[in-house]
């Protein structure tokens, strides 16, 4: 089983920690945002770096761009994969992904396998939602979550769909995500497309796929 470390310098990451620790050894680390405006003065404490290097997978919710760059530069050779869940600007994304074992998804509910064994072990459980449904007639009697959004929204929506009619079930599932509430817009403020809408669409599609598999 892989070890996952979540690192943050702000209000994000706690939901992911609460969700994934049921399936993986998971550690939650908090950093202070640097006071200096100069990158040369940005440092990640040695004790934090030492802990991060024990991870197979690091998930970063660091909002300060210089801090996340410094962290990735210091640890990328020592860990299997780094997911930067909070980032701003295509330039920063490109710079981070140039390290080779770093990905910067628009949302954490879009993750699918990429061939890397560490990343794929994580994504087998968390990422783009996959569900299976059981029905009696047109009523949903149970929803099994095969792969869940790391924030916990898939489990929330799945419980809410039990007892519902399958008519328009995908649409209702997508709407329920927005009531969770999804935090996606706060992580990616500087983009044109609403990321909450993407999260909603991913869950709608997961339930549509589950219905199609059941019916056919």
PyMOL commands that set and color helices and strands:
alter all, ss='L'
color gray80, all
select helices_A, chain A and resi 14-20+39-41+46-52+65-75+90-97+108-110+117-123+153-161+169-178+184-187+195-215
alter helices_A, ss='H'
color red, helices_A
select strands_A, chain A and resi 3-8+25-30+57-61+81-84+102-103+130-136+139-147
alter strands_A, ss='S'
color yellow, strands_A
deselect
rebuild
show_as cartoon
